[in-house]
Amino acid sequence: MGLLKGVKTTTKVESTVEDDRLGGGRQLLNSDVYNFTIKGFYLDKAASGALCAVIDFENDDGKSMRVTEYFTNKAGENYFTKDDKSHFLPGFLKLDALCILVNETPFFEQEFEDKHVQVYDRELQKEVPQKREVAVSMLGQQVKAGVIRQIVDATKKNETTGKYEPNGETKEENIIDKFFHAETEQTLKEAEQGVEGGVFMQEWLAKYKDQIPNKAKGVTAGSTPVGRTGAPAQQGAAPAKKSLFNK
């Protein structure tokens, strides 16, 4: 676990579990909750120094989706400080929740092995085999996920700064907003609090199903029904001694 060894963390955080909140190349999925199989899961490092996990999912219809979740900032810290209080980064909490929901083992305690995987090269504009640390303990596992289809700014590389910046156009993309246990449909917080029946998942569906939130700058905010986009196309929570999910 070479990349994870350098992560700077803290035990003085306000919460070790992500909260349940309703926030504002591959075929896009409509906003909905999907059953997913984890087909790939490897660690990567951005040019800035921030660490991330790249995860490939496949739903019951065989449609694939890749997400990238950053779990540290460019300083290698998996937390931020605000008003003299420390909080884990949202990406870290999401990854930790995913791992515990899947096999009841925190993110930092997953089994990683060096393997060659297909990694997208932005300069070559194609995927090429590269060695990465792969979370083999997560491969083939099942999870439910709340997927949002949203409108965002299209970007172009600024040759002067080297950064990708909005180019005045928009595009649609998929993100995973929330993970749920594959069988019980609970969030991690619901499982820890003993809340049964997937209550938050139903609230999530009531808000997001078939909606397309508009996150692009300079475009009227809000959600648009499918078909009318309105625009051009501590080391994580401790593992439980017994199952959280009554398996």
GIZIUR-V16580 format. One record per residue. SS is DSSP state (h for helix, s for strand, l for the rest). PHI is phi in radians with two decimals (* if undefined). OMEGA is omega as a letter, one per 40 degrees, with the letter a starting at -180 (NA if undefined). Layout:
# GIZIUR-V16580
ss=(SS;SS)
phi=(PHI;PHI)
omega=(OMEGA;OMEGA)
This chain:
# GIZIUR-V16580
ss=(l;h;h;h;h;l;l;s;l;l;l;l;s;l;l;l;l;l;l;l;l;l;l;l;l;l;l;l;l;l;l;s;s;s;s;s;s;s;s;s;s;s;s;s;s;l;l;l;l;l;s;s;s;s;s;s;s;s;s;l;l;l;l;s;s;s;s;s;s;s;l;l;l;l;l;l;s;l;s;s;s;s;l;l;s;s;s;s;l;h;h;h;h;h;h;h;h;h;h;h;h;h;h;l;l;l;h;h;h;l;l;s;s;s;s;s;s;s;s;s;s;l;l;l;l;s;s;s;s;s;s;s;s;s;s;h;h;h;l;l;l;s;s;s;s;s;s;s;s;s;s;s;s;s;s;s;s;l;l;l;l;l;l;s;s;s;s;s;s;s;s;s;s;s;s;s;s;s;s;s;l;l;l;l;l;l;l;h;h;h;h;h;h;l;l;l;l;l;h;h;h;h;h;h;h;h;h;h;l;l;s;s;s;s;l;l;l;l;l;l;l;s;s;s;s;l;l;l;l;l;l;l;l;l;l;l;l;l;l;l;l;l;l;l;l;l;l)
phi=(*;-1.01;-1.17;-1.24;-1.11;-1.60;-1.23;-1.69;-2.16;-2.61;-1.67;-1.73;-2.04;-1.29;-2.68;-1.84;-2.24;-1.11;-1.39;-1.65;-2.33;-1.70;-1.35;-1.14;*;-1.73;-1.13;-1.23;-1.70;-1.24;-1.08;-3.06;-1.73;-2.15;-1.46;-2.15;-1.91;-1.42;-1.72;-2.69;-2.82;-2.35;-1.61;-2.55;-2.34;-1.34;-1.03;-1.28;1.84;-1.19;-1.72;-2.52;-2.03;-1.89;-2.18;-1.82;-2.03;-2.37;-1.54;-1.13;-1.61;1.45;-1.49;-1.81;-2.63;-2.03;-2.21;-2.13;-2.04;-1.49;-1.97;-2.43;-1.54;-1.19;-1.54;1.45;-1.67;-1.68;-2.55;-2.33;-2.06;-2.44;0.93;1.13;-2.13;-1.69;-2.42;-1.17;-1.10;-0.95;-1.12;-1.15;-1.08;-1.16;-1.14;-1.11;-1.09;-0.98;-1.12;-1.21;-1.13;-1.44;-2.41;1.00;-2.27;-1.02;-0.92;-1.18;-1.80;-1.19;-1.56;-1.93;-2.39;-1.31;-2.50;-1.52;-2.30;-1.42;-2.05;-1.27;-1.84;-1.17;-1.30;-1.41;1.02;-2.84;-1.51;-2.32;-1.22;-2.48;-1.41;-2.47;-1.48;-1.83;-1.41;-1.14;-1.23;-1.73;-1.18;1.43;-1.40;-1.86;-2.77;-1.71;-2.50;-1.50;-1.72;-1.96;-1.70;-2.39;-1.73;-2.37;-1.22;-1.35;-2.17;-2.45;-1.21;-1.44;-1.16;-1.40;-1.62;1.41;-1.65;-1.57;-2.19;-0.96;-1.92;1.62;-1.87;-2.20;-2.60;-1.87;-2.57;-1.87;-2.30;-1.71;-1.59;-2.71;-1.88;-2.32;-1.08;-1.09;-1.78;-1.53;1.14;-1.49;-1.37;-1.08;-1.11;-1.09;-1.10;-1.20;-1.66;1.32;-1.50;-1.78;1.57;1.08;-1.01;-1.16;-1.08;-1.18;-1.16;-1.08;-1.08;-1.08;-1.55;-1.88;-0.94;1.14;-1.75;-2.23;-1.05;-1.81;-1.83;-1.26;-1.29;1.40;-2.04;-0.92;-1.30;2.17;-2.11;-2.19;-1.01;-0.97;1.72;-2.37;-1.26;1.33;-2.70;-1.06;-1.00;*;-1.51;1.59;-1.21;-1.23;-1.15;-1.31;-1.28;-2.32;-1.02;-1.29;-1.92;0.96;-1.44)
omega=(a;a;a;a;a;a;i;a;i;i;a;a;a;a;i;i;i;a;i;a;i;a;i;NA;a;i;a;i;i;i;a;i;a;i;a;i;i;a;i;a;a;i;i;a;i;i;a;a;i;i;a;i;i;a;i;i;i;a;a;i;i;i;a;i;i;i;i;a;i;a;i;i;a;i;i;a;i;i;i;a;i;a;i;i;a;a;i;i;i;i;i;i;i;i;i;i;i;a;a;i;a;a;i;i;a;a;a;a;i;i;a;i;i;i;i;i;i;a;a;i;a;i;i;a;i;i;i;i;i;a;i;i;a;i;a;i;a;a;i;a;a;i;i;a;i;a;i;i;a;i;i;i;i;a;i;a;i;a;i;a;a;a;i;a;i;a;i;i;i;i;i;i;i;i;i;a;a;i;i;i;a;a;a;a;i;i;i;a;i;a;a;a;i;i;a;i;i;a;a;i;i;i;i;a;a;a;a;a;i;i;i;i;a;a;a;i;i;i;a;a;i;a;i;i;i;i;i;a;a;a;i;a;NA;a;a;a;a;i;a;i;i;a;i;a;i;i;NA)
